[in-house]
Each structure stands twice: as structure tokens, then as C-alpha cells.
Amino acid sequence: MRKTKCWQIILGIFALLGISWTGTQFRNKNLSRSQKKNIAGKWKISLADCPIEKELTIHPTGEVFIDSREIKGEIVRSSKNYFLFQDHFGYRLELFRNKEGELTFFDEADDKWYQVDDI
């Protein structure tokens, strides 16, 4: 009876390790696919009622910089018309491209929509 419980525990641990490894591999595979489709570039972002401008940079690898300062986090979703990034605090940064090709930027931490202009 004691040997049976020991083996059940060992098999359970290996099953959990296998599931977590498979999930990590699946997430990394999806991330590498989405990185190929990132909206990449450098833009000026500003609020309509504020003269202060910031610089937003998204590298093709998915790194995000605001005013040359890297924002730590991860890509949640990415395509040629939409980019969703979640920072290490859990806030979302979203970049949208409409049908006319114009971009808008939303920063959940500030809860503000920014106007996006090419540099």
C-alpha cells in the first residue's frame, strides 16, 4: 500500500511538470509567431489638450520604450493593426491602426488616449 502511494505521488509530480513545460513551450511558440507581425516603429505621442510630447518606440522584437526608457513586460497580442503589451505592473499599452492607417495609443496606467504622429 505504501509503495503504491509513493508511485502515485511521483507520477503526479511528473504529470504536473509535463503540463507546465508544454504550456510554456506553447506560449513561447505563439509569442515568436506574433513577434513577426509586430507594429514596429518610432512615434511622437501627445494628449490633445497638452503640449508635452513623448516618444514611443516599438522594436520588431517587441521591446517597448517610452522616452528611451524600456518598459518591462510582455506582448499579449500583436498584428499589423493592433499591438497589446502588458507591463510588469499589469497595465496595458495598446496601439491601434484604423482603416485610414492612423494610429492611436492607449495607456491604461494613465487611463488616457494619445494622439500618435510619425517622427
DSSP file (Angstrom, degrees, kcal/mol; ACC not computed):
  #  RESIDUE AA STRUCTURE BP1 BP2  ACC     N-H-->O    O-->H-N    N-H-->O    O-->H-N    TCO  KAPPA ALPHA  PHI   PSI    X-CA   Y-CA   Z-CA
    1    1 A M     >        0   0    0      0, 0.0     4,-1.7     0, 0.0     5,-0.2   0.000 360.0 360.0 360.0 -42.1    0.0    0.0    0.0
    2    2 A R  H  >  +     0   0    0      1,-0.2     4,-1.9     2,-0.2     5,-0.1   0.886 360.0  51.5 -66.8 -39.9    2.8    2.4    0.9
    3    3 A K  H  > S+     0   0    0      1,-0.2     4,-2.4     2,-0.2    -1,-0.2   0.885 106.9  54.7 -63.8 -39.2    4.7    1.8   -2.4
    4    4 A T  H  > S+     0   0    0      1,-0.2     4,-2.2     2,-0.2    -1,-0.2   0.924 108.6  46.8 -62.6 -45.4    1.5    2.4   -4.4
    5    5 A K  H  X S+     0   0    0     -4,-1.7     4,-2.3     2,-0.2    -1,-0.2   0.891 110.9  53.0 -63.7 -39.6    1.0    5.9   -2.8
    6    6 A C  H  X S+     0   0    0     -4,-1.9     4,-2.4     1,-0.2    -1,-0.2   0.928 110.8  46.0 -61.5 -45.8    4.6    6.8   -3.4
    7    7 A W  H  X S+     0   0    0     -4,-2.4     4,-2.8     1,-0.2     5,-0.2   0.873 110.6  53.6 -66.0 -37.1    4.4    5.9   -7.1
    8    8 A Q  H  X S+     0   0    0     -4,-2.2     4,-2.2     2,-0.2    -1,-0.2   0.909 110.2  47.4 -63.6 -40.8    1.2    7.8   -7.5
    9    9 A I  H  X S+     0   0    0     -4,-2.3     4,-2.3     2,-0.2    -2,-0.2   0.929 112.9  48.2 -65.7 -45.0    2.8   10.9   -6.0
   10   10 A I  H  X S+     0   0    0     -4,-2.4     4,-2.2     1,-0.2    -2,-0.2   0.927 113.2  47.4 -62.2 -45.3    5.9   10.5   -8.2
   11   11 A L  H  X S+     0   0    0     -4,-2.8     4,-2.2     1,-0.2    -1,-0.2   0.881 110.7  52.9 -64.0 -37.5    3.7   10.1  -11.3
   12   12 A G  H  X S+     0   0    0     -4,-2.2     4,-2.3    -5,-0.2    -1,-0.2   0.901 108.3  49.9 -63.3 -41.5    1.5   13.0  -10.3
   13   13 A I  H  X S+     0   0    0     -4,-2.3     4,-2.4     1,-0.2    -2,-0.2   0.924 111.5  48.1 -63.7 -44.4    4.6   15.3  -10.0
   14   14 A F  H  X S+     0   0    0     -4,-2.2     4,-2.3     1,-0.2    -1,-0.2   0.879 110.0  52.8 -64.2 -36.8    5.9   14.2  -13.4
   15   15 A A  H  X S+     0   0    0     -4,-2.2     4,-2.2     2,-0.2    -2,-0.2   0.931 110.5  47.2 -63.6 -44.6    2.5   14.8  -14.9
   16   16 A L  H  X S+     0   0    0     -4,-2.3     4,-2.5     1,-0.2    -2,-0.2   0.901 111.6  50.5 -64.0 -40.6    2.4   18.4  -13.5
   17   17 A L  H  X S+     0   0    0     -4,-2.4     4,-2.2     1,-0.2    -1,-0.2   0.907 110.7  49.8 -63.1 -40.4    5.9   19.1  -14.7
   18   18 A G  H  X S+     0   0    0     -4,-2.3     4,-2.3     2,-0.2    -2,-0.2   0.896 110.9  48.9 -64.7 -40.7    4.9   17.9  -18.2
   19   19 A I  H  X S+     0   0    0     -4,-2.2     4,-2.3     2,-0.2    -2,-0.2   0.925 112.9  46.6 -65.8 -45.0    1.8   20.0  -18.3
   20   20 A S  H  X S+     0   0    0     -4,-2.5     4,-2.0     1,-0.2    -2,-0.2   0.887 113.0  49.5 -67.4 -36.7    3.7   23.2  -17.2
   21   21 A W  H  X S+     0   0    0     -4,-2.2     4,-2.4    -5,-0.2    -1,-0.2   0.917 111.1  49.5 -65.6 -43.5    6.5   22.5  -19.6
   22   22 A T  H  X S+     0   0    0     -4,-2.3     4,-2.4     1,-0.2    -2,-0.2   0.903 110.4  50.7 -62.5 -41.9    4.1   22.0  -22.5
   23   23 A G  H  X S+     0   0    0     -4,-2.3     4,-2.3     2,-0.2    -1,-0.2   0.896 110.5  49.3 -63.2 -40.7    2.2   25.3  -21.6
   24   24 A T  H  X S+     0   0    0     -4,-2.0     4,-2.5     2,-0.2    -2,-0.2   0.914 111.4  48.6 -64.8 -43.2    5.5   27.2  -21.6
   25   25 A Q  H  X S+     0   0    0     -4,-2.4     4,-2.2     2,-0.2    -2,-0.2   0.900 111.5  50.2 -63.8 -40.8    6.5   25.8  -24.9
   26   26 A F  H  X S+     0   0    0     -4,-2.4     4,-2.3     2,-0.2    -2,-0.2   0.918 112.1  47.2 -63.7 -44.0    3.1   26.7  -26.4
   27   27 A R  H  X S+     0   0    0     -4,-2.3     4,-2.4     1,-0.2    -2,-0.2   0.917 112.9  48.5 -65.4 -43.3    3.2   30.2  -25.1
   28   28 A N  H  X S+     0   0    0     -4,-2.5     4,-2.2     2,-0.2    -1,-0.2   0.872 110.8  51.5 -64.9 -36.4    6.8   30.8  -26.4
   29   29 A K  H  X S+     0   0    0     -4,-2.2     4,-1.7     2,-0.2    -2,-0.2   0.926 112.0  45.9 -66.0 -44.4    5.8   29.4  -29.8
   30   30 A N  H  X S+     0   0    0     -4,-2.3     4,-2.4     1,-0.2    -2,-0.2   0.882 111.4  53.1 -65.0 -38.0    2.8   31.7  -30.1
   31   31 A L  H  X S+     0   0    0     -4,-2.4     4,-2.1     1,-0.2    -2,-0.2   0.916 107.2  50.3 -64.7 -43.0    4.9   34.7  -28.9
   32   32 A S  H  X S+     0   0    0     -4,-2.2     4,-0.7     1,-0.2    -1,-0.2   0.862 111.3  50.0 -65.9 -32.8    7.6   34.1  -31.5
   33   33 A R  H >< S+     0   0    0     -4,-1.7     3,-0.8     1,-0.2     4,-0.4   0.926 111.6  47.5 -66.4 -44.0    4.9   33.9  -34.2
   34   34 A S  H >< S+     0   0    0     -4,-2.4     3,-1.4     1,-0.2    -2,-0.2   0.814 101.6  64.8 -70.3 -28.3    3.3   37.2  -33.0
   35   35 A Q  H >< S+     0   0    0     -4,-2.1     3,-1.0     1,-0.3    -1,-0.2   0.795  93.9  61.5 -64.3 -26.1    6.7   38.9  -32.9
   36   36 A K  T << S+     0   0    0     -3,-0.8    -1,-0.3    -4,-0.7    -2,-0.2   0.726 107.5  44.8 -69.7 -20.3    7.0   38.5  -36.7
   37   37 A K  T <  S+     0   0    0     -3,-1.4    -1,-0.2    -4,-0.4    -2,-0.2   0.201  83.5 140.1-109.7  14.6    3.8   40.7  -37.1
   38   38 A N    <   -     0   0    0     -3,-1.0     2,-0.8    22,-0.3    45,-0.1  -0.193  59.7-119.5 -61.3 146.9    4.5   43.5  -34.6
   39   39 A I        -     0   0    0     40,-0.2     2,-0.4    43,-0.1    -1,-0.1  -0.815  46.5-175.6 -76.0 114.2    3.7   47.1  -35.3
   40   40 A A        +     0   0    0     -2,-0.8     2,-0.3    40,-0.1    19,-0.2  -0.915  22.5  83.9-119.1 145.0    7.3   48.4  -35.1
   41   41 A G  E     -A   58   0A   0     17,-2.2    17,-2.7    -2,-0.4     2,-0.4  -0.971  65.2 -83.4 159.2-170.6    8.4   52.0  -35.3
   42   42 A K  E     +A   57   0A   0     -2,-0.3    77,-0.9    15,-0.2     2,-0.3  -0.999  44.4 167.0-134.1 129.9    9.0   55.2  -33.6
   43   43 A W  E     -AB  56 118A   0     13,-3.0    13,-2.8    -2,-0.4     2,-0.5  -0.922  35.8-119.0-139.6 161.7    6.3   57.9  -33.0
   44   44 A K  E     -AB  55 117A   0     73,-3.1    73,-2.8    -2,-0.3     2,-0.4  -0.884  31.2-164.6 -95.8 133.8    5.5   61.0  -31.1
   45   45 A I  E     +AB  54 116A   0      9,-2.9     9,-2.8    -2,-0.5     2,-0.3  -0.962  15.5 160.8-120.5 142.2    2.6   60.6  -28.7
   46   46 A S  E     -AB  53 115A   0     69,-1.9    69,-3.5    -2,-0.4     2,-0.3  -0.989  38.1-110.9-153.8 157.4    0.7   63.5  -27.2
   47   47 A L    >   -     0   0    0      5,-0.6     3,-1.3    -2,-0.3    67,-0.1  -0.665  30.5-123.5 -87.3 148.6   -2.5   64.4  -25.5
   48   48 A A  T 3  S+     0   0    0     65,-0.3    -1,-0.1    -2,-0.3    66,-0.1   0.853 110.7  38.7 -61.3 -35.7   -4.9   66.7  -27.4
   49   49 A D  T 3  S+     0   0    0      1,-0.0    -1,-0.3     2,-0.0     0, 0.0   0.214 107.9  72.2-102.4  15.7   -5.0   69.3  -24.6
   50   50 A C    <   -     0   0    0     -3,-1.3    -3,-0.3     2,-0.1    -1,-0.0  -0.994  62.8-151.5-135.4 130.9   -1.3   69.1  -23.5
   51   51 A P        +     0   0    0      0, 0.0     2,-0.3     0, 0.0    -1,-0.1   0.603  66.8 106.1 -77.4  -9.2    1.7   70.5  -25.4
   52   52 A I        -     0   0    0      1,-0.0    -5,-0.6    -5,-0.0     2,-0.3  -0.542  54.4-162.4 -75.7 130.8    4.1   67.8  -23.9
   53   53 A E  E     -A   46   0A   0     -2,-0.3     2,-0.3    -7,-0.1    -7,-0.2  -0.858   5.2-162.3-112.5 148.9    5.1   65.1  -26.3
   54   54 A K  E     -A   45   0A   0     -9,-2.8    -9,-2.9    -2,-0.3     2,-0.5  -0.852  19.7-122.6-121.0 161.6    6.6   61.7  -25.5
   55   55 A E  E     -A   44   0A   0     -2,-0.3    12,-3.0   -11,-0.2     2,-0.5  -0.931  21.6-164.2-109.4 124.3    8.4   59.3  -27.8
   56   56 A L  E     -AC  43  66A   0    -13,-2.8   -13,-3.0    -2,-0.5     2,-0.4  -0.924   8.7-178.1-107.8 127.7    7.1   55.8  -28.3
   57   57 A T  E     -AC  42  65A   0      8,-2.8     8,-2.8    -2,-0.5     2,-0.5  -0.993   9.2-175.2-128.4 129.7    9.3   53.2  -29.8
   58   58 A I  E     -AC  41  64A   0    -17,-2.7   -17,-2.2    -2,-0.4     6,-0.2  -0.979  16.4-149.6-122.6 117.8    8.4   49.6  -30.5
   59   59 A H    >   -     0   0    0      4,-2.5     3,-2.3    -2,-0.5   -20,-0.1  -0.473  28.2-111.5 -79.9 155.5   11.2   47.3  -31.8
   60   60 A P  T 3  S+     0   0    0      0, 0.0   -22,-0.3     0, 0.0    -1,-0.1   0.757 119.2  61.2 -57.5 -24.0   10.5   44.4  -34.1
   61   61 A T  T 3  S-     0   0    0      2,-0.1   -26,-0.1   -25,-0.0   -25,-0.1   0.548 123.4-104.9 -80.2  -7.0   11.4   42.1  -31.3
   62   62 A G  S <  S+     0   0    0     -3,-2.3     2,-0.2     1,-0.3   -23,-0.0   0.466  70.2 145.5  99.0   2.4    8.6   43.5  -29.2
   63   63 A E        -     0   0    0      7,-0.0    -4,-2.5     9,-0.0     2,-0.4  -0.554  35.7-150.4 -73.3 138.7   10.6   45.7  -26.8
   64   64 A V  E     -CD  58  71A   0      7,-0.6     7,-3.2    -2,-0.2     2,-0.4  -0.936  14.7-176.9-117.1 132.9    8.7   48.9  -25.9
   65   65 A F  E     -CD  57  70A   0     -8,-2.8    -8,-2.8    -2,-0.4     2,-0.5  -0.989  11.5-167.2-128.6 136.2   10.3   52.2  -25.0
   66   66 A I  E >  S-CD  56  69A   0      3,-2.3     3,-1.4    -2,-0.4   -10,-0.2  -0.990  86.4 -11.4-121.1 121.5    8.8   55.5  -23.9
   67   67 A D  T 3  S-     0   0    0    -12,-3.0    -1,-0.2    -2,-0.5   -11,-0.1   0.914 129.6 -57.7  52.7  47.3   11.2   58.4  -24.0
   68   68 A S  T 3  S+     0   0    0    -13,-0.3     2,-0.5     1,-0.2    -1,-0.3   0.569 112.7 121.6  63.4  12.1   14.1   56.0  -24.5
   69   69 A R  E <   -D   66   0A   0     -3,-1.4    -3,-2.3     2,-0.0    -1,-0.2  -0.925  65.1-124.3-106.7 122.9   13.2   54.2  -21.2
   70   70 A E  E     -D   65   0A   0     -2,-0.5     2,-0.7    -5,-0.2    -5,-0.3  -0.412  14.8-144.5 -68.9 135.4   12.4   50.5  -21.6
   71   71 A I  E     -D   64   0A   0     -7,-3.2    -7,-0.6    -2,-0.1     2,-0.3  -0.899  18.0-137.5 -98.5 117.5    9.0   49.3  -20.3
   72   72 A K        +     0   0    0     -2,-0.7    16,-2.1    -9,-0.1     2,-0.3  -0.571  56.7  81.8 -79.3 137.4    9.4   45.9  -18.9
   73   73 A G  E     -E   87   0A   0     14,-0.3     2,-0.3    -2,-0.3    14,-0.2  -0.980  67.1 -82.8 164.3-157.3    6.6   43.5  -19.7
   74   74 A E  E     -E   86   0A   0     12,-2.4    12,-2.8    -2,-0.3     2,-0.4  -0.984  32.1-103.2-145.2 154.3    5.4   41.1  -22.4
   75   75 A I  E     +E   85   0A   0     -2,-0.3    10,-0.2    10,-0.2     3,-0.1  -0.609  29.4 179.4 -74.1 130.1    3.4   41.1  -25.7
   76   76 A V  E    S-     0   0A   0      8,-2.9     2,-0.3     1,-0.4     9,-0.2   0.819  70.2  -5.0 -96.2 -45.4   -0.1   39.8  -25.2
   77   77 A R  E     +E   84   0A   0      7,-1.5     7,-3.2     2,-0.0    -1,-0.4  -0.994  65.5 179.1-150.5 145.5   -1.3   40.2  -28.8
   78   78 A S  E     +E   83   0A   0     -2,-0.3     2,-0.3     5,-0.2     5,-0.2  -0.983  11.8 145.8-152.8 138.2    0.2   41.7  -31.9
   79   79 A S        -     0   0    0      3,-2.8   -40,-0.2    -2,-0.3     3,-0.2  -0.864  63.3 -84.6-150.6-175.2   -0.8   42.1  -35.6
   80   80 A K  S    S+     0   0    0     -2,-0.3     3,-0.1     1,-0.2   -40,-0.1   0.724 128.9  33.2 -71.6 -18.6   -0.1   44.7  -38.2
   81   81 A N  S    S+     0   0    0      1,-0.2    16,-2.4   -42,-0.0     2,-0.3   0.451 121.3  40.7-114.1  -3.6   -3.1   46.8  -37.0
   82   82 A Y  E     - F   0  96A   0     14,-0.2    -3,-2.8    -3,-0.2     2,-0.4  -0.994  52.3-175.7-151.1 137.5   -3.1   46.1  -33.2
   83   83 A F  E     -EF  78  95A   0     12,-2.0    12,-2.3    -2,-0.3     2,-0.5  -0.977   4.6-174.4-137.0 121.1   -0.4   45.8  -30.5
   84   84 A L  E     +EF  77  94A   0     -7,-3.2    -8,-2.9    -2,-0.4    -7,-1.5  -0.974   7.5 176.7-120.4 121.7   -1.2   44.9  -26.9
   85   85 A F  E     -EF  75  93A   0      8,-2.6     8,-3.0    -2,-0.5     2,-0.5  -0.973  16.0-154.3-125.3 135.2    1.6   45.0  -24.4
   86   86 A Q  E     -EF  74  92A   0    -12,-2.8   -12,-2.4    -2,-0.4     6,-0.2  -0.952  16.7-143.3-113.2 122.3    1.2   44.3  -20.6
   87   87 A D  E >   -E   73   0A   0      4,-2.9     3,-1.8    -2,-0.5   -14,-0.3  -0.179  33.0 -94.5 -77.4 175.4    3.8   45.9  -18.4
   88   88 A H  T 3  S+     0   0    0    -16,-2.1   -15,-0.1     1,-0.3    -1,-0.1   0.603 125.3  56.8 -69.8 -10.3    5.2   44.3  -15.3
   89   89 A F  T 3  S-     0   0    0    -17,-0.3    -1,-0.3     2,-0.1   -16,-0.1   0.547 120.9-106.5 -90.9 -10.2    2.6   46.1  -13.1
   90   90 A G  S <  S+     0   0    0     -3,-1.8     2,-0.2     1,-0.3    -2,-0.1   0.419  75.3 135.3  99.8  -0.3   -0.2   44.6  -15.1
   91   91 A Y        -     0   0    0      1,-0.0    -4,-2.9    -5,-0.0    -1,-0.3  -0.548  49.5-126.8 -82.5 148.8   -1.2   47.7  -17.0
   92   92 A R  E     -F   86   0A   0     -6,-0.2    16,-2.8    -2,-0.2     2,-0.5  -0.737  14.6-163.4 -98.9 143.0   -1.9   47.5  -20.7
   93   93 A L  E     -FG  85 107A   0     -8,-3.0    -8,-2.6    -2,-0.3     2,-0.4  -0.997  18.1-171.5-117.4 125.3   -0.5   49.6  -23.5
   94   94 A E  E     -FG  84 106A   0     12,-2.6    12,-2.9    -2,-0.5     2,-0.5  -0.961  14.1-169.1-125.8 136.9   -2.5   49.4  -26.7
   95   95 A L  E     -FG  83 105A   0    -12,-2.3   -12,-2.0    -2,-0.4     2,-0.4  -0.989  12.8-169.9-124.4 122.5   -1.7   50.7  -30.2
   96   96 A F  E     -FG  82 104A   0      8,-2.7     8,-2.0    -2,-0.5     2,-0.5  -0.883  12.8-159.0-115.0 142.1   -4.4   50.7  -32.8
   97   97 A R  E     - G   0 103A   0    -16,-2.4     6,-0.2    -2,-0.4     5,-0.1  -0.987  17.7-152.4-116.6 123.5   -4.3   51.3  -36.5
   98   98 A N    >   -     0   0    0      4,-2.6     3,-1.7    -2,-0.5     6,-0.0  -0.190  37.0 -87.4 -84.4-177.3   -7.6   52.3  -38.1
   99   99 A K  T 3  S+     0   0    0      1,-0.3    -1,-0.1     2,-0.1    -2,-0.0   0.801 128.3  54.9 -62.8 -29.6   -8.7   51.7  -41.8
  100  100 A E  T 3  S-     0   0    0      2,-0.1    -1,-0.3     1,-0.0     3,-0.1   0.528 119.8-109.7 -81.2  -5.3   -7.1   55.0  -42.9
  101  101 A G  S <  S+     0   0    0     -3,-1.7     2,-0.2     1,-0.3    -2,-0.1   0.453  71.3 141.5  91.8   1.3   -3.8   53.9  -41.4
  102  102 A E        -     0   0    0     -5,-0.1    -4,-2.6     1,-0.0     2,-0.3  -0.529  41.6-139.1 -78.5 144.5   -3.9   56.4  -38.5
  103  103 A L  E     -G   97   0A   0     13,-0.4    13,-0.9    -6,-0.2     2,-0.3  -0.802  17.0-173.4-105.6 145.3   -2.6   55.2  -35.1
  104  104 A T  E     -GH  96 115A   0     -8,-2.0    -8,-2.7    -2,-0.3     2,-0.4  -0.968  11.2-150.7-130.1 151.3   -4.0   55.8  -31.6
  105  105 A F  E     -GH  95 114A   0      9,-1.9     9,-3.8    -2,-0.3     2,-0.5  -0.977   5.5-164.5-127.7 132.7   -2.3   54.8  -28.3
  106  106 A F  E     -GH  94 113A   0    -12,-2.9   -12,-2.6    -2,-0.4     2,-0.6  -0.975   2.3-165.7-119.1 128.6   -4.0   54.0  -25.0
  107  107 A D  E  >> -GH  93 112A   0      5,-2.3     4,-1.6    -2,-0.5     5,-1.5  -0.940   3.0-166.0-112.4 109.0   -2.1   53.8  -21.8
  108  108 A E  T  45S+     0   0    0    -16,-2.8    -1,-0.1    -2,-0.6   -15,-0.1   0.830  86.3  61.5 -65.6 -31.9   -4.1   52.1  -19.1
  109  109 A A  T  45S+     0   0    0    -17,-0.4    -1,-0.2     1,-0.2   -16,-0.1   0.895 117.8  29.7 -61.7 -39.7   -1.9   53.3  -16.3
  110  110 A D  T  45S-     0   0    0     -3,-0.4    -1,-0.2     2,-0.2    -2,-0.2   0.618 101.5-136.0 -89.6 -15.9   -2.7   56.9  -17.1
  111  111 A D  T  <5 +     0   0    0     -4,-1.6     2,-0.3     1,-0.2    -3,-0.2   0.924  61.7 128.5  55.0  48.3   -6.2   56.0  -18.4
  112  112 A K  E   < - H   0 107A   0     -5,-1.5    -5,-2.3   -65,-0.0     2,-0.5  -0.970  58.4-134.6-136.1 148.9   -5.6   58.3  -21.4
  113  113 A W  E     - H   0 106A   0     -2,-0.3     2,-0.4    -7,-0.2   -65,-0.3  -0.872  26.8-154.5 -98.9 132.2   -5.8   58.1  -25.2
  114  114 A Y  E     - H   0 105A   0     -9,-3.8    -9,-1.9    -2,-0.5     2,-0.3  -0.844  14.8-124.3-111.2 144.7   -2.8   59.6  -27.0
  115  115 A Q  E     -BH  46 104A   0    -69,-3.5   -69,-1.9    -2,-0.4     2,-0.5  -0.678  29.1-146.3 -79.6 138.0   -2.6   61.1  -30.5
  116  116 A V  E     +B   45   0A   0    -13,-0.9   -13,-0.4    -2,-0.3     2,-0.3  -0.938  20.1 175.8-116.4 127.9    0.2   59.4  -32.5
  117  117 A D  E     -B   44   0A   0    -73,-2.8   -73,-3.1    -2,-0.5     2,-0.0  -0.962  33.1-107.5-128.6 147.2    2.3   61.2  -35.1
  118  118 A D  E      B   43   0A   0     -2,-0.3   -75,-0.2   -75,-0.2   -77,-0.0  -0.336 360.0 360.0 -66.4 151.6    5.2   60.0  -37.2
  119  119 A I              0   0    0    -77,-0.9    -1,-0.1    -2,-0.0   -76,-0.1   0.404 360.0 360.0 -94.2 360.0    8.7   61.2  -36.3
